[in-house]
Amino acid sequence: MPVRVTRWAFAALMASAVILAASAADADSATGNAAFERGDIVRAMAEWTSAAVRGDPDAEFGLGMLHERGDGQLKQDYKKAAQWYEKAAAHDNVGAQYRLALISSATAWAASRLRSPR
């Protein structure tokens, strides 16, 4: 006897899958935050990367912060920081919007200083 799935059952199954995926991303982001607080930068980066590839704006912000600071074994890289901040800012992360504005402002100021003679 074939199994017949109603539209409502299918919709409920899909909604459950979305909720579970969102919970997994939140867990990775929260685990990354906890690792960062403990000073475990390598673990924070791994957890945030896992969540960021699924579009978690808090994880994207965390990765931007790590690249901006150059924490742990990670070399400071403003370009990569800006790329992660842009992704988080696109998800309405206000902290990322602020950091991105600061990086852009500093870059513009530095470029103007290089062009103008003293």
N, C-alpha and C positions, 0 to 999 in steps of 0.2 A: 504494500500500500504506500503510495508516494506521500511525502510530507508536504502539506500545503501551508505556506507561510502567508498570512494576511498582511495587508499593507501596514496595519497598526503594529503587528509583531515585528515587521521589518524596520519600521521607524523607531520602535523602542530599542531594537538591537543596535541600530546605527547611533542613536543618541547615547547609549551606554558606551559604545566604542569611543565616541568623541570625548565623553567625560573621563574615561580611563586614560586616554592619551593626554588630556589636559592635566590630569592628576600626576601622570608620570613626569611631565615637563615641570610642574610645580615642585615635585619631589627633587628633581635634579637641580633646579635653581636653589631650593632651600638647602640642599646638601652642599652645594657650591658655596652658599653664603656661610654656612657653618664651618666649612673647611677654611674659608678665607679668614674668618674670625679667629680660628685656631692657628693661623699662620701657615697652613698647608696649601701653598700657592699652586703646586702641581695638581693636587686633588681638586681644588677650586676650578682651575682651568679645565680639567677633564669634565667635571660635572656641568659647568657652564657651557662648554662646547656642545655637549650632548643635548642640552636644553635649547641652546641658541639655534642649532640646525633645524629645530622644530618651530622656531619663531618666537621663543620666549623673550620678551623685551628686557626683563630683569637680568637674564643671563647674557644677553647681548650687551647690556650696559656694563655688567661685570667684566666681560672680556675687553670692552673698550677701556675700562679703568686699568686693567692689568697691563694692556699695551701702552697706555699713556704713561703710567708710572714706571714700567719696566720692573715690576715686582718679581722676586724669585729668580729663576734662571731665564726669565724672559727679557729680551733686549727691548729697551724703550723704542717704540715705533709709533709716531704720531699719525702716520698715514693709516696704519691698521686700526689704531684707536678710533680715528674719524670714521672709518668704514663700519666698525661695530656700532659706534654711536649713531650713525645715520640709520642703520637698521632699527635700533631701539627707538630712535626719534620718530621713525615712520609708524611705530606702534604707540605713539603718544607718550613715550617715557620722557617726562619733563627734565629729569636729571641729565639724560643723554642730550636733550635739546640744548641745555645750558652748557654742558661740556663741549659740545660741538661748536657752539657759538664762541666760546673762549678760544678753542683751537683755531678756528677760522680767523678770529680777530688777531690773535698772536701771529699767525702766518701772514696775514695782510700787513701788519705792522712791520714784521721782519723784512718782508719783500720791499716795502717802501723805504726802509732804512738802507737796504742794499742798493737801491736805485738812486737815492739822493746823495749828491756829493756833500762832504763836510767842509 
